[in-house]
Amino acid sequence: MTEGNKDLDGATIVITGASSGLGRAAAVALADRGAEIAVVGRNPERTNAVAAQVGGRMFLADFDRLDDVRRLADDLLTVYDHIDVLANNGGGLVSKRGLSEDGHERTFQHNHLAPFLLTNLLLTRLTAANGRVISTASAANLFGKLDLDDLDRTRHVYAGGWRAYGTSKLETILFIEELARRTDGTGIDAFAFHPGLVSTGFGADSGMFRFAQFLSRGSLGISPEQGAAPLIHLASTEDVGAPSGTYFDGLKPNGRTPAVAHDEEVAARLWTRSTELVGL
């Protein structure tokens, strides 16, 4: 380990969305540094394959069902007596508007409500370990439009899911900032990051994204390993050089956001509303 890095030997790191893409790349790299990886995914075959590759444990959860998130949290708390890092990397772009089994717009549930619920259910275990929460956000937060009175976006044009996706990533940043405020002084810290445009299965059902991939002959975006670099850095570096609550653009702190991303009143209201929606 290089100077300034955490000793990951014996550390437990939970990574959602770890069955492919940058989640898988991060799982491999962090396992190589000695961490025990809880590999969380939706697809049994891919998730099991990654767990076997990194010598970790497989956990299945479909973020379309909040009961799956609750069961996932119960399973993680049963298996691990300490959790050092929670990487909220699951979610994605849903190109056609639809509702989850809980009745919420699916992008909103996958990218915000599910990780919000999971983090809160694991918070006591994370606090005991002076742990860290890391959430995958996106530069797409810049075209997010948050409506606290219509979080399921029933009054908004869906437009292939891109505005819903950007809004969910704005919510991710607000969530991490509010989590940092609420856990100040407890030993926990929290960060969000933009990985860059990663060439993975992201947006595979989006016609616009497929067209862009066609025009670029499949070369659109950076590799999963490059996209995973900020997650690996934030999970393995003791002092990241920025306060808890910071949003990173790649490895650089204080990535671009709209002004509302730093509105404490909005963040507190989003937290309260999210708590109500997930039944905490």
C-alpha positions as CSV (number, residue, x, y, z in Angstrom):
1,M,0.0,0.0,0.0
2,T,1.3,3.5,-0.8
3,E,1.5,6.1,1.8
4,G,-1.8,7.8,2.6
5,N,-3.9,4.7,1.5
6,K,-6.1,2.8,3.9
7,D,-5.0,-0.7,5.0
8,L,-7.7,-2.7,3.2
9,D,-6.6,-6.1,4.7
10,G,-9.7,-7.3,6.6
11,A,-11.9,-4.3,5.4
12,T,-15.4,-5.1,4.2
13,I,-16.5,-3.2,1.1
14,V,-20.1,-3.4,-0.2
15,I,-20.4,-2.6,-3.9
16,T,-23.8,-2.4,-5.5
17,G,-24.0,-2.7,-9.3
18,A,-20.8,-4.9,-9.0
19,S,-21.8,-7.6,-11.6
20,S,-20.4,-5.6,-14.5
21,G,-18.9,-2.4,-15.7
22,L,-17.1,0.0,-13.3
23,G,-18.6,-1.8,-10.3
24,R,-16.9,-5.0,-11.3
25,A,-13.6,-3.2,-12.1
26,A,-13.7,-1.6,-8.7
27,A,-14.4,-5.0,-7.0
28,V,-11.4,-6.6,-8.7
29,A,-9.0,-3.8,-7.8
30,L,-10.1,-3.4,-4.2
31,A,-10.0,-7.2,-3.6
32,D,-6.5,-7.2,-5.0
33,R,-5.7,-4.7,-2.2
34,G,-6.9,-7.1,0.5
35,A,-10.6,-6.1,0.9
36,E,-13.4,-8.5,1.4
37,I,-16.0,-7.6,-1.2
38,A,-19.7,-8.0,-0.9
39,V,-20.7,-8.2,-4.6
40,V,-24.2,-6.9,-5.1
41,G,-26.0,-7.4,-8.4
42,R,-29.3,-8.3,-10.0
43,N,-28.1,-11.0,-12.5
44,P,-27.3,-14.2,-10.6
45,E,-24.8,-15.6,-13.2
46,R,-22.8,-12.4,-13.6
47,T,-22.9,-11.6,-9.9
48,N,-21.7,-15.0,-8.9
49,A,-18.9,-14.9,-11.5
50,V,-17.6,-11.7,-10.1
51,A,-17.9,-12.9,-6.5
52,A,-15.9,-16.0,-7.4
53,Q,-13.3,-13.9,-9.2
54,V,-12.6,-11.6,-6.3
55,G,-13.1,-14.2,-3.5
56,G,-16.1,-12.4,-2.1
57,R,-19.7,-13.1,-1.4
58,M,-22.7,-12.7,-3.8
59,F,-25.8,-10.8,-2.8
60,L,-28.7,-10.5,-5.1
61,A,-31.1,-7.5,-5.1
62,D,-33.4,-5.9,-7.7
63,F,-33.8,-2.2,-7.0
64,D,-37.2,-2.3,-8.6
65,R,-38.4,-3.7,-5.2
66,L,-37.6,-1.9,-2.0
67,D,-38.3,-5.2,-0.1
68,D,-35.2,-6.6,-1.9
69,V,-33.2,-3.7,-0.5
70,R,-34.5,-4.4,3.0
71,R,-33.6,-8.1,2.6
72,L,-30.2,-7.2,1.2
73,A,-29.5,-5.0,4.2
74,D,-30.6,-7.8,6.6
75,D,-28.3,-10.3,4.8
76,L,-25.3,-7.9,4.9
77,L,-25.8,-7.2,8.6
78,T,-26.1,-10.9,9.3
79,V,-22.9,-11.8,7.4
80,Y,-20.6,-8.9,8.3
81,D,-19.9,-7.7,11.8
82,H,-18.3,-4.5,10.4
83,I,-18.8,-2.6,7.1
84,D,-16.0,-0.2,6.2
85,V,-17.2,1.1,2.8
86,L,-20.6,1.2,1.1
87,A,-20.3,2.0,-2.6
88,N,-23.7,2.9,-4.0
89,N,-23.0,2.1,-7.6
90,G,-26.2,0.3,-8.7
91,G,-28.8,2.0,-10.9
92,G,-28.8,3.4,-14.4
93,L,-30.8,5.0,-17.1
94,V,-34.4,3.7,-17.8
95,S,-35.3,4.9,-21.3
96,K,-39.0,4.2,-21.1
97,R,-41.1,5.6,-18.3
98,G,-42.4,2.9,-15.9
99,L,-43.2,2.3,-12.3
100,S,-41.4,0.1,-9.9
101,E,-43.2,-2.5,-7.8
102,D,-43.4,0.1,-5.1
103,G,-45.2,2.5,-7.4
104,H,-42.3,4.9,-8.0
105,E,-40.8,6.1,-11.3
106,R,-38.1,3.5,-11.9
107,T,-35.1,5.8,-12.4
108,F,-35.9,7.7,-9.2
109,Q,-36.2,4.5,-7.3
110,H,-33.1,2.7,-8.7
111,N,-30.8,5.7,-8.5
112,H,-32.0,7.5,-5.3
113,L,-34.6,5.7,-3.2
114,A,-32.9,2.3,-3.1
115,P,-29.4,3.6,-2.2
116,F,-30.9,6.0,0.3
117,L,-32.7,3.2,2.0
118,L,-29.7,0.8,1.9
119,T,-27.4,3.5,3.4
120,N,-29.8,4.2,6.2
121,L,-30.3,0.6,7.0
122,L,-26.5,0.0,7.2
123,L,-25.7,3.3,8.9
124,T,-25.2,2.0,12.4
125,R,-22.8,-0.7,11.2
126,L,-20.9,1.9,9.1
127,T,-20.7,4.3,12.0
128,A,-19.2,1.6,14.3
129,A,-16.4,1.1,11.7
130,N,-15.8,4.8,11.1
131,G,-16.9,3.9,7.6
132,R,-17.3,5.7,4.3
133,V,-20.2,6.0,1.9
134,I,-19.4,6.5,-1.8
135,S,-22.1,7.2,-4.4
136,T,-21.8,7.1,-8.1
137,A,-23.2,10.4,-9.4
138,S,-22.8,12.0,-12.9
139,A,-22.1,15.2,-14.7
140,A,-25.7,14.7,-15.9
141,N,-26.7,16.3,-12.7
142,L,-26.2,19.6,-14.6
143,F,-29.4,19.0,-16.5
144,G,-31.4,17.7,-13.6
145,K,-34.6,19.5,-12.6
146,L,-35.7,18.7,-9.0
147,D,-39.4,19.0,-8.1
148,L,-39.8,18.1,-4.5
149,D,-43.6,18.1,-5.0
150,D,-43.3,15.6,-7.9
151,L,-40.3,13.3,-7.2
152,D,-41.9,10.6,-9.4
153,R,-42.0,13.1,-12.3
154,T,-45.7,12.6,-13.2
155,R,-45.9,16.1,-14.5
156,H,-42.7,16.1,-16.6
157,V,-41.9,14.9,-20.1
158,Y,-39.9,11.8,-19.9
159,A,-37.7,12.4,-23.0
160,G,-36.0,9.0,-23.1
161,G,-35.2,9.1,-19.4
162,W,-32.3,11.5,-19.7
163,R,-33.9,14.3,-17.6
164,A,-35.0,11.8,-15.0
165,Y,-31.5,10.4,-14.9
166,G,-29.9,13.8,-14.5
167,T,-32.3,14.6,-11.7
168,S,-31.6,11.4,-9.9
169,K,-27.9,12.2,-10.0
170,L,-28.6,15.7,-8.7
171,E,-30.5,13.9,-5.9
172,T,-27.4,11.7,-5.3
173,I,-25.3,14.8,-4.7
174,L,-27.8,16.3,-2.4
175,F,-28.2,13.0,-0.5
176,I,-24.4,12.8,0.1
177,E,-24.2,16.4,1.2
178,E,-27.0,15.9,3.7
179,L,-25.6,12.6,4.9
180,A,-22.3,14.4,5.6
181,R,-24.1,17.0,7.6
182,R,-26.1,14.5,9.6
183,T,-23.1,12.3,10.4
184,D,-20.7,15.1,11.2
185,G,-18.6,14.1,14.2
186,T,-19.5,10.4,14.0
187,G,-16.4,9.2,12.1
188,I,-18.3,8.6,8.9
189,D,-17.6,10.4,5.8
190,A,-19.4,10.5,2.5
191,F,-18.5,11.4,-1.1
192,A,-20.1,11.3,-4.6
193,F,-18.3,11.2,-7.9
194,H,-18.7,11.4,-11.6
195,P,-16.8,8.5,-13.3
196,G,-16.8,10.0,-16.8
197,L,-18.6,8.5,-19.8
198,V,-17.8,4.8,-19.3
199,S,-18.2,2.3,-22.1
200,T,-20.3,-0.3,-20.4
201,G,-23.9,-1.5,-20.7
202,F,-25.1,1.9,-19.5
203,G,-27.9,3.2,-21.6
204,A,-28.1,0.0,-23.6
205,D,-31.9,0.4,-24.2
206,S,-31.6,4.1,-25.1
207,G,-32.0,4.7,-28.8
208,M,-30.0,8.0,-28.6
209,F,-27.1,6.3,-26.8
210,R,-27.0,3.3,-29.2
211,F,-26.9,5.8,-32.1
212,A,-24.0,7.6,-30.5
213,Q,-22.2,4.3,-30.0
214,F,-22.8,3.5,-33.7
215,L,-21.4,6.8,-34.9
216,S,-18.3,6.2,-32.7
217,R,-17.9,2.6,-33.9
218,G,-18.3,1.4,-30.3
219,S,-15.5,3.6,-29.0
220,L,-17.6,6.0,-27.1
221,G,-16.4,6.4,-23.6
222,I,-13.6,5.4,-21.3
223,S,-12.9,1.8,-20.1
224,P,-14.6,0.5,-17.0
225,E,-11.2,0.4,-15.3
226,Q,-10.7,4.1,-15.9
227,G,-14.2,4.9,-14.8
228,A,-13.7,2.9,-11.6
229,A,-10.6,4.9,-10.7
230,P,-12.4,7.5,-8.5
231,L,-14.4,4.8,-6.6
232,I,-11.2,2.9,-6.0
233,H,-9.4,6.1,-4.9
234,L,-12.2,7.2,-2.5
235,A,-12.5,3.7,-1.0
236,S,-8.8,3.2,-0.5
237,T,-7.3,6.6,0.4
238,E,-7.3,7.7,4.0
239,D,-7.3,11.5,3.3
240,V,-8.9,12.4,0.0
241,G,-8.0,16.0,0.4
242,A,-11.6,17.3,0.6
243,P,-14.3,17.4,3.3
244,S,-17.0,14.9,3.7
245,G,-19.9,15.7,1.4
246,T,-17.7,16.6,-1.6
247,Y,-18.7,15.7,-5.1
248,F,-15.7,14.7,-7.3
249,D,-15.5,15.0,-11.1
250,G,-13.2,12.0,-11.6
251,L,-10.4,12.5,-9.1
252,K,-10.9,16.3,-8.8
253,P,-13.0,17.6,-6.0
254,N,-15.8,20.1,-6.4
255,G,-17.2,19.0,-9.7
256,R,-19.7,21.2,-11.6
257,T,-23.2,21.3,-10.3
258,P,-26.2,23.7,-10.4
259,A,-26.6,26.0,-7.4
260,V,-29.5,23.9,-6.0
261,A,-27.0,21.0,-5.4
262,H,-25.7,23.0,-2.4
263,D,-29.0,24.3,-1.0
264,E,-29.2,22.9,2.5
265,E,-32.9,23.5,2.8
266,V,-33.6,21.5,-0.4
267,A,-31.3,18.7,0.7
268,A,-33.1,18.5,4.1
269,R,-36.5,18.4,2.4
270,L,-35.4,15.7,0.0
271,W,-34.1,13.6,2.9
272,T,-37.4,14.0,4.8
273,R,-39.5,13.2,1.8
274,S,-37.3,10.2,0.9
275,T,-37.6,8.9,4.5
276,E,-41.3,9.0,4.1
277,L,-41.3,7.3,0.7
278,V,-39.2,4.3,1.9
279,G,-41.0,4.0,5.2
280,L,-38.1,4.7,7.5
